[in-house]
Amino acid sequence: MTLREYQDVLFEILCVVDDICRRNHIIYMLHGGSMLGAVRNHDFIPWDDDIDIIVWQKDYELLCAKLREQLPEHLRITTPNDLLPNFFDFVTRVQDLRYPIHKSDDEDLFYDNKQNYAFIDIFQFVYSANTIWQVKWVALMHKILYGLGMGHRYRIKSEKYTWIQKCQTKVLGSIGAKIDMKKIISWRNKLINKQNKSPKKYCMSVNSPLKGISRPYESAWYDKVSFMQFRDRQFPVPRGYDCHLTLQYGNYMVPDKGTGEYIKHFIE
């Protein structure tokens, strides 16, 4: 399978999720590189190999329930709870069971092969805080919970970590390994519920890559959606997509030639 063919599979998954969201009046938006691809390329970024969407926390549980009910047999939703007592990350995914990413290895077996299929990511969008410093503090709490979860991972891939990050991960992972992963998830849910008690100036994607979790995204950017052409279909993006993409990528209309924030999942 080529990268282009793999992108076709991801697009097919997205269209199914889009149909379910439209049918059940659930608002979601393209996120990250997928939003950028829709705005700049009206397609995938040529080297991108995943699709990200965001949904406000108030609609997250409903979306998960409807996906479990209405996805066709070849698609599956996988949440962090489905991986218990183990931990991979806090991202929810919709996977196509017809297309393994690679031949199963020991790590895949550790997760009952629930992470080794073509997938799109679903990120939870949550109110964060009213000041920049509060945003950083809340982000730190989520990073600590993630670090605790690392104690239940198959292997911590720290090759690209700084020595400080390696120390932090080792300490938090050692502590987390002694705590039930279900308890860590419950602590995270309590933190999210506390954040979401009332609207706030800033919001965050609580299961995005950690290096971007403290960005001060303004909640007003996401209160309404616009529609952008992505291949032969229109998909929702935040009304404030220009502000979002500028904060995340800078001059986002200039391609970065495959460097920067992209994480590769697909091996051709």
C-alpha positions, -999 to +999 in steps of 0.1 A: +000+000+000+013+035-009+009+065+013-017+078-011-037+046-008-034+048+029-048+083+028-077+070+008-085+046+037-083+074+062-106+096+041-132+067+039-131+065+078-136+102+081-166+102+057-183+075+078-177+095+110-190+126+093-222+109+082-228+097+118-222+132+132-245+148+107-272+122+113-270+127+151-265+165+150-231+163+167-207+191+160-171+183+154-142+200+135-111+190+117-080+196+138-042+201+134-027+189+101-062+178+088-075+214+093-044+227+076-048+203+047-085+214+042-076+251+043-044+251+023-045+220+001-082+210+001-068+176+006-042+158+027-009+175+032+012+154+008+033+138+035+006+136+062-006+101+072-034+107+098-066+126+103-074+145+135-108+158+146-119+176+177-152+175+196-163+196+225-164+177+258-202+182+261-206+161+229-178+136+234-197+109+253-226+111+228-202+108+199-186+077+214-220+062+220-233+068+185-201+055+170-203+023+190-239+019+178-236+029+142-201+022+128-201-006+102-186-039+112-152-032+097-147-001+119-141+001+156-139+029+182-111+024+208-110+046+239-083+047+267-108+026+288-107-002+261-069-006+267-072-011+305-052-021+325-026-009+300-020+026+287-010+038+252-022+074+253-055+093+261-066+096+224-098+080+212-096+064+177-118+050+150-099+022+134-104+002+101-099-035+110-092-044+074-059-025+073-032-033+099-004-007+099+023-033+102+028-069+111+018-075+147+047-075+171+050-080+209+039-044+216+008-049+195+000-081+214+005-063+247-024-040+237-045-069+222-037-055+188-060-025+195-035+001+182-024-015+150-049-005+124-055+025+101-072+051+123-084+087+128-079+104+161-107+121+181-095+148+205-115+161+234-118+199+235-123+213+270-124+248+286-090+255+300-087+288+320-091+325+319-054+335+321-023+323+304-007+312+336-038+292+346-036+275+311+000+265+318-010+252+353-038+231+340-016+218+311+010+208+338-017+187+356-025+169+324+012+163+317+016+148+351-013+124+346+001+114+313+035+108+329+018+086+355+001+067+327+034+060+311+040+035+340+015+012+323+029+014+288+046-014+270+078+006+265+087+042+269+103+054+236+125+081+250+151+083+222+141+118+213+136+130+249+159+155+265+177+143+296+153+163+317+123+147+300+138+113+305+142+120+342+106+133+345+092+104+326+112+078+347+101+093+380+064+097+370+063+064+353+077+046+383+051+062+406+023+056+381+032+019+378+021+015+414-013+031+408-042+014+390-045+029+355-083+030+360-076+054+390-054+076+368-082+079+342-107+088+369-084+116+382-081+129+346-119+128+342-123+148+374-099+174+362-117+177+329-151+180+346-137+207+369-124+226+339-157+223+321-179+236+349-182+270+332-171+286+299-136+302+300-116+324+277-092+297+267-096+260+258-074+230+251-073+197+235-066+175+265-053+145+246-032+163+220+006+158+219+020+172+251+042+199+235+011+217+222-013+212+251-004+246+268-011+267+237-036+295+246-064+286+221-093+311+226-127+294+231-144+320+208-125+306+178-145+273+181-180+285+190-191+282+153-179+262+123-172+270+087-170+244+059-139+237+038-135+216+007-115+184+014-113+163-017-149+160-030-167+168+002-172+197+026-160+193+062-164+215+093-134+236+106-135+262+134-147+296+124-115+309+139-093+285+119-069+313+108-061+322+145-058+285+154-034+276+125-014+308+130-009+300+166+000+263+159+021+267+127+029+304+122+028+312+085+008+281+077+003+289+040+040+281+034+045+243+034+072+231+059+082+202+035+074+175+059+093+187+090+079+202+121+050+187+141+041+157+120+043+122+135+046+094+111+024+063+116+024+047+082+054+028+068+051+024+030 
